Amino acid sequence: MWVLLRSGYPLRILLSLRGEWMGRRGLPRSLVPGPPRRRYRKEALPALEVPVLPVTATEIRQYLRARGIPFQDGHSCLRALSPFVRASQLKDQTSATTSFSLFINKTTGRFLCMTSLAEGSWEDFQASVEGRGDGDREGVLLSEAPEAEDSEEVRRIWDRAIPLWELPEPKEAQLARVMFGLTKVTDDTLRHFSVRYLRPARSLVFPWFSPGSMGLRGLKLLGAEGQGDGVHYVETTIPRPGAYHNLFGLPLISRRDAEVVLTSRELDSLALNQSTGLPTLALPRGTSCLPPALLPYLEQFRRIVLWLGDDLRSWEAAKLFARKLNPKRCSLVRPGDQQPRPLEALNRGLNLSRILRSALPAWHKSIVSFRQLREEVLGELSNVEQVAGVRWSRFPDLNRLLKGHRKGELTVFTGPTGSGKTTFISEYALDLCTQGVNTLWGSFEISNVRLARIMLTQFALGRLEDQLDKYDEWADRFEDLPLYFMTFHGQQSIRTVIDTMQHAVYVYDICHVVIDNLQFMMGHEQLSTDRIAAQDYIVGAFRKFATDNSCHVTLVIHPRKEDDDKELQTASIFGSAKASQEADNVLILQDRKLVTGPGKRYLQVSKNRFDGDTGVFPLEFNKSSLTFSIPPKSKARLKKIKDDNGLVVKKPSSGKKGAVPQNSETCLGEARNPYQPDPSKPSR
């Protein structure tokens, strides 16, 4: 079962019914999807032997002209006459527009033929057009059909699900409507979108129909769980989320439709379509990712409105997705009290058409006055905690200093050799990844296998060597994290690395890139030049990448050689002062060696551009789980640093005025994490 957790809205009126509703929390045993199949693997980003530039839109156009293939320019794709369609099929198509059924992504070169369903990379397309390869044009590149096991599971669940209005008990139907917020959504709307209800699992069922036919390709089950004073929605998809590319509502789109509204949830699409009558589509993975494979289906629209949610994270995702879709045709609905998510707006009796008319254009030529900025400023002032970014669940003291993890920043991390920099930064990144921050790892010092083993141990909060029977359970959950690895190792060219990072941001909507470490990334060609100047150039390239792509870059840099009895300072970072100047945050892992026993480690925040707070707090290494955590029973206190030089103010902190007590709840298992089970509970 592939599960994602999404927050709902407060629903105190249902607390008395929660026990009745939550009798069973998941699919019944007879309807649980089959065991995970190992053939699904996350894609490793390619390691290039020499720097190779990705294909450009100009090169694609030149190639098509040279091969005599007619094409039209689109918003995010080139639309061409498909060489994968037989002449007999072309005669059946009535217009030039419909015959141009091949879509080629301008950024990646990946193609999709809407008629034959052939798809592949730009190299695959060239090989097919030129007659290279082991198979014929139509057979080699056909998109994979759903697995037989998945198809049987999908059909079995779909056949057991029934329309909501056909439930035999009116009380059950009413309770389901209240739990999912569908009290104002009509039966005609549910029928129009083919939404059903699975009684044993108490879940709504949304179908995924194959393009060009009504064949059932997959399902999404939406369950509701009471949590505290509210309701949380749990999504289960078949196939797994990485292979679930369903634009919910696509079969209802006409070729004449020129405007569409994109939402992050199927329930919002129901509310929008019912209230406004406009075509609506729900993104399969919500605000986490817009797969480029979906872009061809959105090419026909001259205007796209993105209404993804009611928080700052949804707003940031909307701006990111608009860049993929071509900002000139996109408008964004800004979250606010009077502009909540569509389903809530319908339930509150708000005018959804008026909200859509107030959508802001995603593209403007320039900012000419404060008038264009005032809404942005108001949004930040109204959402201070969200502006601070994603908060760590394992490092509460880091939240008190840095306030959160924000996009578009550069963090420089350093520490003595052998102090555990890679181990700490892997847990640091894993903490964010489990909260939905799409992460790309570039480990140039240790292999990806070893890094993945460390992170899996940290994820499971214990070594799996002695409990191999639980390996598959933890590996399956770990595999569903939005985590990707570059396959580079050793010295690499900065141009190659930046190209790979840009590809990952476009394809996987990466929000956090970890580079471990800068010295290993300096390529062989830099050996004959000034290494300090080369490092400054690389730091500047990462700074520019973080800003231009609204992506957080964490850069590990070795320090200068210092005496063991001296603490590291910001000036201890290897190279010139450019690294610390360009960085938004500077973190130092201090390792104080003791003669009588193992040393003590501290994390020092010596620079914080967001609000200026700096400080230091202790870390304790747990060898069994390879994690760093604050000692649960320690009387240590977080120390704020006020020295301009970033030196730790060594004062007794217990009982002192202004000392901030530490929070011992640093384990990931204590946070709400949809990917990780409670370690205290026995596995089933």
GUFIVEX-186566 format. One record per residue: x, y, z of N, C-alpha, C in turn. Coordinates in steps of 0.05 Angstrom, whole numbers, plus 5000, padded with zeros to 4 digits. Each point is the difference from the previous one (the first is absolute). Layout:
XYZXYZXYZ...
//
This chain:
501749765000498350245000501850255000499450194982501750234998498450245011500950115022498450195015501350275002498550214997500950275005498050135019500950165018498350135020499750294994497650104999499550284996498250115021500450245008498550125022497250084989498149985017497350094994499550265015497550045008499350245014498649925026499950195020498749935026497249924996499249795014497349894997499149905028499650185018499549935028497349865003498150054981497449875003500149704996502349904990500149724994501449845023500950145021501549865020498449785013497450055003498449795012499649764982500450044974499649784981502649874993502350105011502649914991500449705005499149915024500349725006498549824981497650084993498449844981501350014973501050244991501150024973502749864998501650025021502849904998500249715011497949844997500249735009502249854986500450064974502249874985501550234985502650005003501550234990500949984972499949764988501149974973498349824984501149914978498549814983499749745015497749864996499749735012502149824988500549795014502249824992499549884972497549964993499449894974500450204977500250265007500350204979502750155001501849915017502650125001501549944975501150204986501649944976502249805006500849864979502049795003502650105011501949815005502650085012501550184980501650185010501650184983501849844981500250104976501749864980502650154996502249865001502650125000500850124973498549954979500850104974499750314999498350115017499750295000502450125015501650154987502350125013500150304994500950165019500350284995502350034980499750204983502050054979502450135013502349894993502650135008500750204978500750245007500750194980502749924988500250024974502349894986502650145007502149845002502750115004501350014972500850234992501150044973503149985002501249864982502949974999501350274993498850144981501050274993497750195000500550265004497850195000498550004974497449945001498349994977497650185005499650204983497750185003497449864993497850055015497549884993499050114973498149864988499050094974498450255004500250194981498650255002497750004980498250195004497750024982500950074971502150164998501150074973501149754986501449835015501049754988497749824991497949995016497749834993498850104974499650264998498850124976501749944976502750045003501849954977499849714991499949825019499949714993497449944985497750115010497549944987499950114971501150244997500150124973501849834981502349915011501849844984498849744991498249895017498749744994497450044985499250254995497550054985497549945016500250035026497649945017498750275007497650054991498650265006499450015030500250255011499450035028498950285005498850035024498950265009501250055028500450265005501150085026497750025020500549885024498050015021501050145025498549985022500750135024502449885014499949745004502349855013501049784983498649944978500749784982499950104971501549864983499750024971498049794991498250084983497949814991500649934971500549754994501049924973498249784989500449964973498749784987501349745009498549815010501249775013501049804980502549925001501049784983499149725010498749995023499149755011497149934993498850164982497349964992499949914971498549794995499849894972498550204982500549984975498750184980497049965001499049765005497149955002498850155023501550025022499050145023500050304995501950104985500150294993497650084983499249824982497750064982497450035016499949855022497650015016499750265016502250155002500050255016499350234982498250175009498750194983501450274997501850075019501250264998503049985005501450214993502950005004500750015030498250135015500650025029499949735013498049844994499849745012502149814990501050044976502049814989502750055013500450245012502550065014499849895028500349745002499549865025502549935016502450094990502549945014500850255016500449975026500850225017502949955010501750194995502849985008500650225020500849935024500650195021502450174992499750275002502150184991502449995019499649925025502250015019501649735000498549785000501349745003500249844974498450074980499949864975498349745001498949945023498349765002497550044984499049784987497750034982497849815008497650074991497649835003498350034976499249774988498150004978497349945011498150184997497349965011498549794985500649954975498549814984501049725005502649954998501049735004500949945028500150215017500949985028503049925002501550044978502949965001501250235016502049945016501450215016502849915005501750195007502849945005501750255002502649975001501950225002500650114972501450225000500850124974501849814984501849865014501749814987498349774988497949925014498249794989498750104974499150255001498750114976501950014976502450105005501950014978500649724989500449815018500649734991497649884983497650065008497749904986499750134973500450264999499750144974502149924981502449955010502349924983500249714994498149855011499949714995502049845016501150125022501849865017498549865022501149805012498749865022499349714993499149855019499549724997497249934991498250195001497249944993498950204981497549964992498850194981499050245015499150204985499350265011497749985020498149834994497550005016500249825024501849825001500049815022501950065023502350124993502150035020499250205021498750224992499750235018497150025011498449804996497350025011500150015031498450185011499950025029499049745012501049945024499449755013497149995009498849774995497349965009500049945030497850045014500049945028500649705005501449945022500549725007497449855004500149754993497649835003499049995028501949995019499349995028498650255009501150234991498750265006497350024987499849914975497550024986497849835014500749775009498049835014499250135026501950125015499450135025498250244995500750164979498450244994497249924993499749804983497349914992498449895023501349855018498649895023499050215019501750205005499150225018497850174987500450054974498050174986497349874999499949734996497549864998498649995027501550005022498850005027499150275009501150214988499250275007497350074987498450165014497450084990499750305002498250124984499550295002499150075028500750235010499450095027497050015005498550084979497150035004498549735000501549784994498749735000500549855026501250145020500449865025497349945013499749765011497449925011499250155024501950105016499450145024500350304996497950165001500350294997501950135020500049895025501750115020503049964992500649774989502849954991500850194978498150044981500650194978500450285010498450095019500350275011502650035016500749795015502550015015502450024982499949854978502250014980500350284988497750114993500050274989501250215019499349975026501050195019503049965004500949755002502849955004501850114978499049984975501650094977499250284991498350135015499250284993498350024975498549804994498449994975497150075004499350135021497250065006498750174979501650174986498950174979500749914972501449774998500649884973497749824993498850044976497649854992500749724990498049834999500349734988500750024971498950204986500650034971503050064996501250155017502850064998501749745004499349855021501449755005499649804977497650004988499549824978501650094975500150274996501550114977502949925001501249995024502949945002500449705007497949845000500249715005501249945027499350155020501149955027498349795014501349815013498649795014500949995029498849825015500549985029500449705007502349955014500649725008499349975029497849855005499049985027501949875020501249764992501849875020502350185009501050174983502250175007499150285007497450064997498950265005501750224986500349964974501750184984498650074975500550254990499150084974502049884979499049934977501649874979499950184975502350094991500350174976501349844979498849974976501149834979502150144983501849844988501950104980499549854975498950144980499349874975502350054980500549804983502250014980499350224980502050144989499650204979498749884976498050144989498749914975498149775004499649905024498149795004499050025028498049835007499050005027501049775016502349884990501249785015501150095027499549855021500950085027502949935003501650205007502949965002501050015029498550135018500950025027497850125017500550025026498150115019501550165021498550195012500950145024497849975021500749905023498149985022500650215020497950155009500350215019498549935025501549965022498849945025500350245019498350015021500150215019500649895028501950125014500749925026499750235020498749965022499950205021502650025014501050255003502550055014499850265016500049975026499650245016497250124996500050264994497550134996499350024970501449864983499550034972499949734986500050014974499949764983502350014981501449784997502249984980499249794979500750074975499449834978502449824993499549754996502049804993499549904972502050044982499749924973501549734995498749824985501149754992499749984970502249964986499949994970500949734990498749914979500849764985500150084971502449994988502649925011501150205020502549965008501250175021500350284990500350205018500050284992501950074978502449884999501950074979499049934972498249804998499049914974497150094995498950155019497250094998499950284988499450014974500050264985497250064990498250015018497250054994499350295003499450144978498850275002497049955003499150015024497249935006498150214986498249894984498250174984500750034971502349884992500950034972498049894979498749775005498149904980497750204995499550185018497750194997500950254985502550034993501050234986499449984970499050214989499450014971502450134985500449934975502150124984499650304996497650095004499450294996500650165025500449875023500550145025502750154998500050265006502450164999500950095028498449955020500750085028499549775019501749975020499749785019501050105027498949895021500950065027501349755012502550035010501449775012499750025030499449785013499849985029501949785010500450005026501849805012498449765011497450015000498449785011497549964983499249754998497749934984497450135011499850025027497650125012499850294992502250144997499950284991499150024971500849814984499150004972497049974998498949825017497149965000498550265007501050145021498750245009500250224978502350034988500550204980498249964975499949764990498549944976497050045005499149925024497150045006499350295003501850165012499350285006500450184975502049954984500650184978499549884972499849744998499649874974502549994983502350105010502550004985501349735001501549934979501649755000502050015023500249795015501949985023501549744999502550015008501749765002501450005027500249775012501549965025502749874995502150125011502749894996500349755017501349794988500149745014501550005026502150185002501650005024499850265016497850144996499550245015502150224995500950125022501950224998502949905000500449745002502849905002501450004974498649954978501449964974498150024977500950134978498649994974501749864980499549744996501749844982499950114971502350044987500050094972498449834981499649745008498449834983497150094996499150185018497250104998499850254982502250134994499950254985498749984973500449784984498649994974497050025003498849905021497150015003499050285007501850185006499250275007500750204979501149914977500950184979497750154986497649884999497850134985498950255014500650045025498850225015501650264996498550224994501250264997500350135027498349925020500250125027499649785020501850005020500049805022499950155026498149945017499850125026500849795021501950065017500949815020498850095027498349835011498850045026500649755017502350005013501049765011499549965030499250215014499649965028499850275015500249985026499550245017502450065018502349904993502450075017502350094982502150105013502250114985501549794984500049765009501349784985498649954973497450025000498449984975500650234982500350235011500750244983502749974987502049905015502749964989499949794979498549785004499749794980498750114975498050175002498750114977501950174983501750165013501950154985502149834986500849785013501949814989498849864975497549915003498749854978499550194976499450265006499550194978502550034982502449975012502450024984500249774980499049775007500049774982497950044978497750115007497850024982500150244981502050175004500350264986498450215015501450175016498750195017498150194986500550054974498450204986497149914997499449755002497249914998498849925027501550045022499149905026499250235018497949955016499150185021499949845026500450145023500249865025498050125020498649835014498250095021501550015026500250245011501650045025498549905024501249845017498649905025499350245018497749985014499250215018497549915014499150165020497649935015497649994982499850194981497850004981500549854975502349874998500749844977501249735009498349845015501049745009500149804977500549755006499949804978497249974990499649914975497350014988497849865015500549765011497949865015499150165024501950115015499350165023498450254992500950124977498650244990497149934994499549774988497349924993498349965025501249865020498649955025499450265016501750204996499550265014498250184985499249924976498150164984501450234986502649994995501550214986499549974970500450224986499750004971502649914987500149764990502549894988500750134974498050094985500650134974501350275006499250145021501250255006502949965009500549795015502849945009501749944976499049854980501649944976500650264985498150184999500450254985502250175013500549965026502050155015502849874998500249784985502649864998502150194988502449985010502250184992501649874978500950164980501749884979502749915011500949774991502549895010502550144987499550154979502350124986499650304997502150155005500050294995502750084991500150214984502550084988501950125020499050165018501750135021498250105022501350045023498750125023500450304998497850164998500450294996499450155025498749885019499450155025499349805022499650115024499349835023497349884997498450114982497349894996500049714992502049924983500249724992501149825022501350135020501249845022498349995025498150185003498650025026498649755008498849854981498649755006502049795009502349994987502149825009500950055028500450265007500850085026497949925021497450064993497849935018499949705005500549854979499949715003502249905019502450124999502149925019499450085028498850245003499350105027497849845012498249894984497749855009500649715006502349914989500749715003502949985009500650115023502850025010501249725002498549815012501149735004500549864974498150034981500449874974502350124984500350275003502350134986502649895011500149935025502549905012500849744988498249854987500849764987499149755014501049774991499449745011501749965025498749925022501449975026500949725003502349975013501149735005498549875023499549744998498749865022502149875019502449954991502049885017501850215014500150244990501850205011498450255008498649995022498450245008501650255005502549965011501650235005500950144974500349844979500650124974497750174990497549925006497750164994500150275014500950005025500050245016502050204989502149904987502150184990499450074971499849814982499650054972497150054993498149925017497150034997498849804980501649914981499049804981501849984976499349834981501549954976498650134977501250204987498750164980501249964972498450034980500949974972501750244993501749964980501650224989502450085017500649855021502350075018502449814995502350105008502449844999501149965028500349755009501049935026502849884997501950105014502749895000500449855027500949754998500349835023502849905001501350025023502849925003500449875028502249875003500749865025502649864997501349935022502649864999499849734985502249914990500149744987499449785021498249824993499249785017498050075022498950244999498150085020497249904995499549904975497349904994498450194983501350154982498650204984497949864982500949794986498249864981497749875015500649885023497849875016498050205009501050235010498150205010498350124977501450074978498550144979498149814986500549745001498049814989497549995017500350015026497650005017498650274998501550214998499050284996498250014975501049884978498550004975497749805001500449775013497949805002497650115016500550145021497950135016498250164982501150174982498450164982498749844979501349794990498949844979497649855009499949915025497649865010497750185003500450264999497950205001499250104973500949864979499150074973501850194985502450055010501950184985501649824980499450044974501349844980503050065000501649785004502950035006501749864979502150134992502049894982502749995014501249765001502649965014502249984979502150155005502449974984502349935018500549745002502149905018502449934984502150175001502449954984502149865016499649975026502149895018499549705006497549935005499349725006498049914979499849744997498249894979497150035009498250004980497250025005498949775016501249764997499149775015500550045030502450105006500750045028498350235011499650214985498450225009497149915005498949854981497249905004499849825024502149845005499949835024500050175026501550215000500050185024497350125004498850114978497550135002497749815007500249754990497949815006500249925030502449985010500349955029498950235017500550244991499050235014496950024998499049924977497150004995498649805018501249765003498949795017500650035029501850205007500850055027501249755013501449854985501349765010501349844978502049845007501449844980498249774991500149944975498349794988501649744996502650005007501649764996498949775017499050065023499149795018497049944997498650144982497249964996499450024970501349834985499750004971497249944991498449875017497249944992498450264997500950225012498650254998501250194978502049894986501350174980498150094978498449824989498250074978498050215009499049975024498050195010501250285001502450035012501250265001500950104973501149824984500950084973497850104983497649875002497750094985499250295007500050055026499350275010502150204992502549925002502250184993499950074970499349804984500050034971497950204991497950045016497950194993500650295007502350045013500850285006500850144974499550264999500850164976503050055000501649794998502950015004501349894975502050154989501449924976503050045004501549844985503050015003501350054973501950185000501750024976502149775001500649894977501849775000502950084995500650255006502850094998501649895023502649984996501949925022502750104993501350125020502650124995499850284987502150094987500150274989498250024976498650234998498150054979500250294991499150044975499850274990497650155011500350255007497850165011497850024980500750024974497950034979498349754999501349775001498549754999498149985024501050075024498349985024497750194999500450254992497950204998497949914980500849894977498149914980498349785011501249815015498549795012498050105021500950195015498250125020497650144987500550154979497850144986498149804988501049784990498249794989498349885023501249965023498549895023497950195009500650265001498050205009497650004981500649984974497850004980498349755001501349775001498649744998498849925026501450035023499149905025499250225020500150254992499350235017501649995026502649974997501849985023500050275014499849995027500050245017502650025017501549785002502450005017502149834987502350124996502349864988502349995021501149775005502249975019502549924984502150165002502549944987502149945021501049755000501949905019502449884985502150144997500550265009501350174978500550255005500950184979502749924989501949925018502749944991500049764981498349805004499949774982498750084974498450214999498650084976501750164981502350095010501850164983501449814980499550044975500949814979503050014996500949804984502849984994501150254985498250134984500950224985500850245017499249995026500650235018502849975013501349774996502549965014502250194990499850094975502150174990499550295004497850075013499250285004500150055030499450255007499950085028497649875013500549835020497849855012498150185016501150215012498350195015498050144980501050094977498350134981498049804989500849754995498249794990497849955021500749995025497949955021498150245001501050244998498250245000498149984977500949924977498349974976497849805005500749775012498049795006498050095020500950135021498150115021498150204987501050174983498350194986498049864982500849784987498149864983497749875016500749895023497949895017498250225012501150235006498450235010498050084979500950034975498350084978497849784994500849755002498149794995497850005021500750045026498050005021498050234996501050234992498350234997498249974975501249924978498549994974497949785001500549785014498249775000498349975025500250205018498549995025500449735014502549925002500849745011502150045021499749865023502050025021502349824994502450115002502549844995501549995026500649765010501749965023502749904990502150155006502749954989501949935023501149765000501949925020502850074990501450155017502850094994501849925023502349884993502049945021501250255011500750005026501350245012503050004994501250235007503050014999501149825022502549944998501349855021500350175025498849925022500150155024501149825023501050125021500849845023497649865012500549765010497849845011498650135024501550175015498950125024498650264994499850084975498750254993497349944987498050165007497449984987500150134972498449894982499950114973498450265001500750184982498650264997499050014971498450214995499250044972502350044982502250125010502450044984501549744995499249795014501449744997499249854975497950094986499149874976502250034979500649784986502249994980499350204978502250134990499750194978499950295010498950174982499850285007497550055016499350255005497750065016497449994983500249944975497650004982497949805009500949775009498049795008498250115023501250115020498450105023498550254992501150164982498550244991497649934983500249814983497849924982497949845015500849865022498149835014497950155015497649905001497950115017500349895028500949755002500449875026502749865001501450025023502549865003499749825025500249744997499949815022502749875004500849985025502649885007499649785020500949764993499949775019502550015016499850085026502350025017500449735014502549915000500749745013502350055020499250015025502050065021501249745010502649964994501449765008500650015030499549775013500649975029502049785004501950055018502149805005498849765015498150055017499049785017497849834987499150084977497949844987499250124974497849914988499150104974499350305002500450134977499450295000497150064999499450265005497350094999499550174975497749964988499450144975497950215005500350224986498050225001499550104972497650094995499550134975499850305004501650154986500150295003498950134975498050175003499050174979501450275002501950044982501750255002499050214981498249944982498850204982497149934994498350195001497149964995499050264987499850004974499250254986497050055003498449805007497150035001499250195022501049965025499350185022502350065019502449894993502350085016500649835024498249825009500449845024502349804995501950005018502149804999500349875027501249775001500249865026501349734996500049855022501349735000498349825018499949754993498649805017501349734997499849845021501549745000498649794983501749824990499149764985501049755014498549794998501049745011499649794979502249864994499949804979499149735011497949894987499049745007501149804979501849835009501349824981498249794988498049915015498249794990498250114977499250255002498350114979501450204982502650055005501650194985498750284999498750085022498750265001501250185021499750264995500850205019497450105014500150025026497650105014500950145025498250175010500550145025499649815023501849985019499649825023497450055013498349805003497350045011500050115028501949925017500050085028502150215006501150124979502250195004498850275011501650135017499250265010501250234984501249934978501350204983497950184989500850244993498150204989501150104973498250084983500850124975501250275006502450054989501450255005499850184976499150245004500050204979502750144998501050044977502650134996499550284991501250195015499750284993502650134991502149845001502650104992500150034969500850234991500050054971501949814985502049905014501949814987498949725000497749955010498949735000501149825021501350105021501249835020497849935020500349755011498149915020500550145026497850115011500250125027499849795020502249935014500049785019499150105027497449965005498950085026498449775011499949965026498349805012497150064992498649824988497450074989497749905017500449815017497749895015499050215020497450064998498850185019500550294993501450064979500650284993497650124985499750265004497950144986500450004971497949944985500250004971500849744988500849815016500749734989497649874989500449874978497849864986500249705006498149885013500249715005499849844975501449775001500049834976497549825001499349924976497749824997501149724995499349815016501249744997498649834979497850114988498549844981501350044972502149864996501550034976499849774981498749785008499949774983497950044979500749914976498150034978497549845004500249795014497649845005497950145016500750215014498150155016498650214984501050054976498750204984498049874982498150164989498149894981501349954974500749754994501449934976498649784986498850054976498549804987501649774989502750034998501749804988501049805021499950075025501449845020498149905021500049745006498249895020501150065028498449955020500850045028501849775007502650055007501949785006499149845024498350125017499249865024497949794995498750024976497949814994501249764984499149765005501049774985499150024972501649914981499350004972498049784994498350064981498049804993500849854976
//
